[in-house]
Amino acid sequence: MRPYDIIKKKRDGLELTDTEIRDFIAGYVAGDIPDYQAAALCMAFTFRA
């Protein structure tokens, strides 16, 4: 799943699976996901916690 799809899913109020969260974090740590997408996911978590 693309990072954008994970961000959009959370932004829309849906629950993320453990696998989606792990894959996003692994992609970020590996440098495959840029900072601005990680920031967008953090913002989605803040607004839709």
C-alpha positions in Angstrom: 0.0 0.0 0.0 1.3 3.5 -0.9 2.0 5.9 2.0 -0.6 8.2 0.6 -3.3 5.5 0.9 -2.5 4.9 4.6 -2.6 8.7 5.3 -5.9 9.0 3.4 -7.4 6.1 5.3 -6.6 7.6 8.7 -7.6 11.1 7.5 -11.0 9.7 6.6 -11.4 8.3 10.1 -10.8 4.6 9.3 -8.7 2.4 11.6 -5.3 1.3 10.4 -4.1 -2.3 10.7 -1.0 -3.2 12.6 0.6 -4.2 9.3 -0.1 -0.8 7.7 1.4 1.0 10.7 4.5 -1.3 10.7 5.0 -0.9 7.0 4.7 2.9 7.2 7.2 3.0 10.0 9.6 0.6 8.3 9.4 2.7 5.1 10.1 5.9 7.0 13.1 4.4 8.8 14.4 3.0 5.6 14.2 6.4 4.0 11.6 5.4 1.5 8.9 7.7 3.0 9.7 11.4 3.1 9.3 13.5 6.2 6.4 15.4 4.9 4.3 12.2 4.5 5.3 11.1 8.1 4.2 14.6 9.3 0.9 14.2 7.4 0.2 10.9 9.1 1.0 12.4 12.5 -1.5 15.2 11.7 -4.1 12.6 10.7 -3.5 10.7 14.0 -4.0 14.0 15.9 -7.2 14.9 14.2 -8.7 11.4 14.1 -7.3 9.7 17.2 
